[in-house]
Amino acid sequence: MIFAVTRANTISSLAIRARLWEPWSHALVVEGDHAIDSTFKLGGVRRRNLGEATHGASAIDWALAPLPMEPRAREWLYSQIGRDYDWRPILGW
């Protein structure tokens, strides 16, 4: 699977990075020219155009992570599409 992490020059990105003490504020799974990610603005987990998902990013880093059970991981990922935004990571739970 291909993953990407991003950050942007926005208040929300800065707040997430400051709260988590991390250089990145957003993560997504890349599938060709699409991405699966979760944002508060879009109401949760969505599959969308990769350009839309990375638009406004001031920095992006990419990672290829071979998974021994990638079909099962992908099945789980697809099952998340449509779920609500999860605040727990930001709140530290």
Number of C-alpha atoms within 10 A of each C-alpha: 14 14 16 18 18 21 23 18 11 11 9 12 18 18 13 19 17 13 14 15 11 11 15 20 20 20 21 21 20 22 15 9 9 16 23 21 23 23 16 11 7 11 13 16 22 20 18 15 16 18 11 10 22 20 11 13 15 11 13 14 11 14 12 10 10 9 11 8 8 12 11 11 13 14 10 11 14 14 11 16 15 13 12 15 16 14 11 8 10 13 10 8 6
